[in-house]
């Protein structure tokens, strides 16, 4: 296994269990030599996340609710005190209230929309602001999007405009932080059977359609995403920024 991340320090936010895309990325980072800080949402999530964090020998394992500014600031204080720097960050979280996610965008509530935007998009901005202070020699910020940000995907509903906002945020942050050698990118995986995806209505049909229509006629896995994430946070991708990188067996190029 390549050690292209040897000596680098990275923060992974969004592991829920072994099926999480964030877990696939964390494994790839660890295998490439990176040292990781891992967060979990709350006490209920900790028993699922902590054993995984320990498998990648994470020296920092802390709770993080991105709606809690004190927790966010405490996280970066711990990283600063422990490492003194941060080389990369993976933001792999998204949420929308079920009633708003399963209904039409035209019918979503103001609070539901704001909650989805806060957790799925604004949190990336907040994390970028704090990470910037620790990326003194440059670094990489990475988030996760989906094809539904660009095209209407049945049942994706409210998350479509939310992910579109996230992709716009990636471009703006890349422009603003480039002078500090901080790169900002998004991975846009095809559908993966994760815990979060289970909240999307008719998700099994979405998986079947992706397999049928993609040029490769295959579904991606968390390790596929992890491999691309590993490249993007490495120095080999030092001039890649502001990009939305599809990892979807080519599904995004097919019309209709």
PyMOL commands that set and color helices and strands:
alter all, ss='L'
color gray80, all
select helices_A, chain A and resi 21-31+43-55+69-82+98-102+105-107+110-132+147-149+158-180+196-199+203-213+222-233+235-237+251-253
alter helices_A, ss='H'
color red, helices_A
select strands_A, chain A and resi 9-13+35-40+60-63+88-91+139-145+182-189+244-247
alter strands_A, ss='S'
color yellow, strands_A
deselect
rebuild
show_as cartoon
